[in-house]
Amino acid sequence: MNTHDNHRDNDHDHPLVPAAHIDRRTLLRVGGLGFGALLLAACAPKIASNSSASSSSSPRTSAATADTLPGFAEFAATVTTTLSDGVWIIESDGMPSHSMMTGIKSWQQQVPVPQPYSGANAWQIPSQPQLAEHPISARTSLYTGAIALAVNGVPIFNALNNRGDDAYLAGELDNWGGHSGRADDYHYHVAPLHLSERLGVDKPIAYALDGFAIYGTAEPDGSVVAELDEYNGHDLGSGYHYHGTTTYPYINGGLRGVVHVTGDQIEPQPALHPFRPPGEPLRGASITSFTTNAPGKYELTYSLNGGVGAVAYALSGSAVTFTYTDPSGTTRQENYTR
């Protein structure tokens, strides 16, 4: 089972602009509807039916090719898609090409590590999604595991962390809307809207795990987004789809399509295999940089109480070596295998 947090994709590194802090109750009251002033972004297969228990409406034809889902082709160098028995099998290492971690102000001392999302542990997305009779809201559930997958192979979690708080407003996310979880797994908690700049408005930026596409802030034809439902989606006549937005729920606000949930997590989805035990919050720390020094070698720096600390780590096959330097200059090294 995936472990959630307490807390190579795009050459256009455009950070999010931090929103003014508001409490979750106010956020949820204003966040669910009223996104008509935003613009969608992309064109992908949008297949709809009534529900898993109804046969009165046939699913619409998918726009997917036999090779890949729309949107994923741009990242074919690092993400593999295969259609098998009505399910898209998507393999990646979960590491985007944009920078990561910079801007986080509430840090659990986790860092990004490539994940084995391949083979039997790959992502699975239905090729013919069906609308469910009883959709699942992300406002009150699905706090564990991913609810969507970005087309760069990075998973997307609920906008609310496992305490039910908005991860973005809590300062847990980097300038690209992501962070590393308790298994050192990088993932987003908001829509990766920056992907639209690379893909164009006629491609989805992600897919929910129910199979329905997630577009950016414009409709596929570039027009203004029509009113969205509480799940951040709608059907304008060509099939149901979701949208990423700049306000809560940011991404799909739950699963409008048929999925199987076990223990508050959508299944199946990849299991995580961490190298090391999860970290603890480092109060007052702010991440200032993250660099890739060479293939498999990374370094994160942070500020704390006027000093600078760092975590450098190097991966070699199934082994990793961490070198920790605290703001006083004291260092220690730890070695792990998985």
Secondary structure, 3 states (H helix, E strand, C coil): CCCCCCCCCCCCCCCCCCCCCCCHHHHHHHHCCCCCCCEEECCCCCCCCCCCCCCCCCCCCCCCCCCCCCCHHHHCCCCEEEEECCEEEEEECCCCCCCCCCCCCCCCCCCCCCCCECHHHCEEEECCCCEEEEEEECCCCCCCCEEEEECCCCEEECCECCCCCECCCCCCCCCCCEEECCCCCEEECCCCCCHHHHHCCCCCCEEECCCCEEEEEECCCCCECCCCCCCCEEECCCCEEEECCCCCCCCCCEEEECCEEECCEEECCCCCCCCCCCCCCCCCCEEEEEEEEECCEEEEEEEECCEEEEEEEEEECCEEEEEEECCCCCEEEEEEEC
